[in-house]
Amino acid sequence: MKKMKKTTRTDLFTYLGVTVAFVAVFLLQSAGVLSNSLSGQLVPICCFIVMAVSLNLVVGISGELSLGHAGFMSVGAFAGIIAAASFTTTIPNGVIRLIVSILVGACCAGVAGVLIGIPVLRLRGDYLAIVTLAFGQIIKDLINCLLVGHDSAGLHILFNHNGLLTMNDLHMNETGVAIIKGAQGAVGITKLSTFPAGYILVMLTLVIVLNLIRSRTGRAIMAIRDNRIAAESVGLNVTKYRMIAFVTASAMAGAAGALYGLNYGVLVSSRFDFNTSILVLVYVVLGGLGNIWGSIIGATVLYILPEILRGFADYRMLVYAIVLILVMIGTNNPTIKNFIGRLLPKKKEGGAVA
């Protein structure tokens, strides 16, 4: 019988661990053990796990710095909201409409990733970080100028660049429904997102990312990260492989955005500002660059930590900052790592534990 590869066992353990965690939390939620506040955070936690894992593909696996991941999330969120509102009559089933909306959000964010990646990924240095940072801010401002509605005739879209237009300028008929009201954001959203849907999206993201990393393409991406000159010398197309990682991460961020957007009744573009991108980057860095489990745990713990510390009132964000500093010191200090390593049981020769 052929022996299972170590990487395959590790991936299966990851899938199993996420599944066990989902079942445990779902049972606790069904039993009413979780508070309303924590239950309301389950879908956003799933969304930010997807964001962290996908950003780790760019930052940790590809070795590029992206500071506008929240911009791709916002593209997916508002594209998904528009799709869900537009297909209300055509697709009455909420589950199918959610799936279609997530796919639309992923496709739109992927297209945005291609448009940004084509000119930027041919360059070297920190250009990607600068451009993605600008992209996040530009997308936020563009959404603030959008007026979108839907009626029996279809979608109506106006770009309110001068701030003088209103929803009446869309000239919708009596069946018209406002979807995006400029700076007021998306309103009247039908909540379609569920915790099981979040779990499925997390699992799909893990399958895509882990299989990409283990594939020939993934090895090429990591080779380019480690030594670009050597990779070019053996004939690897650097731009192509960097583009694959970047667009894949952008599409997954868009899918997470669609799920996130359909979890609220009202959504404004300010939720996807520069601070959100930095927050996701913190999840990745503290969890460990290239460490998928670290991204999952980091996103989960650090997302709910401010809520857990809410009892500290005015001091909770100070405590949160101190915890982040301590975790960063602990995960990057060789002395602490060696100390923890000495505490763990060591294997003797032959596989026995000391």
Backbone hydrogen bonds, N-H to C=O, Kabsch-Sander energy under -0.5 kcal/mol:
donor,donor_aa,acceptor,acceptor_aa,energy
9,R,5,K,-2.1
10,T,6,K,-2.4
11,D,7,T,-2.3
12,L,8,T,-2.5
13,F,9,R,-2.2
14,T,10,T,-1.9
15,Y,11,D,-2.5
16,L,12,L,-2.6
17,G,13,F,-2.8
18,V,14,T,-2.3
19,T,15,Y,-2.2
20,V,16,L,-2.8
21,A,17,G,-2.2
22,F,18,V,-2.3
23,V,19,T,-2.6
24,A,20,V,-2.4
25,V,21,A,-2.5
26,F,22,F,-2.9
27,L,23,V,-2.3
28,L,24,A,-2.1
29,Q,25,V,-2.6
30,S,26,F,-2.5
31,A,27,L,-1.9
32,G,29,Q,-1.1
33,V,28,L,-2.3
34,L,28,L,-0.8
39,S,35,S,-2.6
40,G,36,N,-2.0
41,Q,37,S,-0.5
41,Q,38,L,-0.9
42,L,39,S,-1.1
45,I,41,Q,-2.4
46,C,42,L,-2.0
47,C,43,V,-2.3
48,F,44,P,-2.5
49,I,45,I,-2.0
50,V,46,C,-2.0
51,M,47,C,-2.1
52,A,48,F,-2.4
53,V,49,I,-2.7
54,S,50,V,-2.4
55,L,51,M,-2.4
56,N,52,A,-2.1
57,L,53,V,-1.1
58,V,54,S,-0.9
58,V,55,L,-0.5
59,V,55,L,-3.3
60,G,56,N,-1.3
61,I,56,N,-2.2
62,S,57,L,-1.4
64,E,58,V,-2.6
66,S,64,E,-0.7
71,G,68,G,-1.1
72,F,68,G,-1.0
73,M,69,H,-1.6
74,S,70,A,-2.2
75,V,71,G,-1.9
76,G,72,F,-2.2
77,A,73,M,-2.4
78,F,74,S,-2.4
79,A,75,V,-2.1
80,G,76,G,-2.4
81,I,77,A,-2.0
82,I,78,F,-2.2
83,A,79,A,-2.3
84,A,80,G,-2.6
85,A,81,I,-2.2
86,S,82,I,-2.2
87,F,83,A,-2.0
88,T,85,A,-0.8
91,I,87,F,-3.2
97,R,93,N,-2.2
98,L,94,G,-2.1
99,I,95,V,-2.2
100,V,96,I,-2.6
101,S,97,R,-2.4
102,I,98,L,-2.4
103,L,99,I,-2.2
104,V,100,V,-2.5
105,G,101,S,-2.7
106,A,102,I,-2.5
107,C,103,L,-2.5
108,C,104,V,-2.6
109,A,105,G,-2.2
110,G,106,A,-2.3
111,V,107,C,-2.4
112,A,108,C,-2.1
113,G,109,A,-2.2
114,V,110,G,-2.0
115,L,111,V,-2.5
116,I,112,A,-1.9
117,G,113,G,-2.8
118,I,114,V,-2.5
120,V,116,I,-1.5
121,L,117,G,-2.5
123,L,120,V,-2.2
130,I,126,D,-1.9
131,V,127,Y,-2.8
132,T,128,L,-2.7
133,L,129,A,-1.9
134,A,130,I,-2.1
135,F,131,V,-2.7
136,G,132,T,-2.2
137,Q,133,L,-1.5
138,I,134,A,-2.7
139,I,135,F,-2.7
140,K,136,G,-1.6
141,D,137,Q,-1.9
142,L,138,I,-2.6
143,I,139,I,-2.5
144,N,140,K,-1.5
145,C,141,D,-0.6
145,C,142,L,-1.2
146,L,143,I,-1.4
147,L,158,L,-2.4
148,V,180,I,-2.3
149,G,156,H,-2.4
150,H,177,V,-2.2
151,D,154,G,-2.0
154,G,151,D,-1.6
156,H,149,G,-2.9
158,L,147,L,-2.4
160,N,145,C,-3.6
160,N,158,L,-0.7
161,H,159,F,-1.9
169,D,166,T,-1.4
170,L,167,M,-1.5
171,H,168,N,-1.4
176,G,173,N,-2.2
177,V,150,H,-2.5
179,I,148,V,-2.9
180,I,148,V,-1.8
181,K,185,G,-2.7
182,G,146,L,-2.2
183,A,144,N,-0.5
184,Q,181,K,-2.0
185,G,182,G,-1.9
186,A,267,L,-2.8
187,V,179,I,-1.6
189,I,265,G,-2.5
191,K,189,I,-0.6
192,L,190,T,-0.6
192,L,262,L,-1.7
193,S,262,L,-1.8
198,G,194,T,-1.9
199,Y,195,F,-2.4
200,I,196,P,-2.4
201,L,197,A,-2.1
202,V,198,G,-2.3
203,M,199,Y,-2.5
204,L,200,I,-2.6
205,T,201,L,-2.3
206,L,202,V,-2.4
207,V,203,M,-2.6
208,I,204,L,-2.5
209,V,205,T,-2.8
210,L,206,L,-2.8
211,N,207,V,-2.0
212,L,208,I,-1.9
213,I,209,V,-2.6
214,R,210,L,-2.1
215,S,211,N,-0.9
218,G,212,L,-0.9
219,R,215,S,-2.1
220,A,216,R,-2.0
221,I,217,T,-2.3
222,M,218,G,-2.3
223,A,219,R,-2.0
224,I,220,A,-2.2
225,R,221,I,-1.9
226,D,222,M,-2.3
227,N,223,A,-2.6
231,A,227,N,-2.1
232,E,228,R,-2.6
233,S,229,I,-2.0
234,V,230,A,-1.0
234,V,231,A,-0.6
235,G,232,E,-1.5
236,L,231,A,-2.1
238,V,236,L,-1.2
241,Y,237,N,-2.0
242,R,238,V,-2.3
243,M,239,T,-2.3
244,I,240,K,-2.0
245,A,241,Y,-1.8
246,F,242,R,-2.3
247,V,243,M,-2.9
248,T,244,I,-2.0
249,A,245,A,-2.1
250,S,246,F,-2.2
251,A,247,V,-2.6
252,M,248,T,-2.0
253,A,249,A,-2.0
254,G,250,S,-2.1
255,A,251,A,-2.1
256,A,252,M,-2.3
257,G,253,A,-2.2
258,A,254,G,-2.1
259,L,255,A,-2.0
260,Y,256,A,-2.4
261,G,257,G,-3.1
262,L,258,A,-1.9
263,N,260,Y,-1.5
264,Y,261,G,-1.1
267,L,186,A,-2.2
271,R,268,V,-1.5
272,F,269,S,-2.0
273,D,270,S,-0.9
276,T,273,D,-0.7
277,S,273,D,-1.3
278,I,274,F,-2.2
279,L,275,N,-2.3
280,V,276,T,-2.1
281,L,277,S,-2.1
282,V,278,I,-2.3
283,Y,279,L,-1.9
284,V,280,V,-1.9
285,V,281,L,-2.7
286,L,282,V,-2.7
287,G,283,Y,-1.6
288,G,284,V,-1.3
291,N,288,G,-2.1
292,I,290,G,-0.8
295,S,291,N,-1.7
296,I,292,I,-2.0
297,I,293,W,-2.7
298,G,294,G,-2.9
299,A,295,S,-2.3
300,T,296,I,-2.0
301,V,297,I,-2.8
302,L,298,G,-2.3
303,Y,299,A,-1.3
304,I,300,T,-1.7
305,L,301,V,-1.4
308,I,304,I,-2.2
309,L,305,L,-2.2
310,R,307,E,-1.1
311,G,308,I,-0.6
312,F,309,L,-2.2
313,A,310,R,-1.8
315,Y,312,F,-2.3
316,R,313,A,-1.4
319,V,315,Y,-2.6
320,Y,316,R,-2.5
321,A,317,M,-2.1
322,I,318,L,-2.1
323,V,319,V,-2.6
324,L,320,Y,-2.2
325,I,321,A,-2.2
326,L,322,I,-2.5
327,V,323,V,-2.5
328,M,324,L,-2.4
329,I,325,I,-2.5
330,G,326,L,-2.7
331,T,327,V,-2.4
332,N,328,M,-0.9
333,N,329,I,-0.9
337,K,333,N,-2.2
338,N,334,P,-2.6
339,F,335,T,-2.1
340,I,336,I,-2.5
341,G,337,K,-2.3
342,R,338,N,-1.9
343,L,339,F,-1.1
344,L,340,I,-1.2
348,K,352,A,-4.5
351,G,348,K,-1.9
354,A,346,K,-4.8
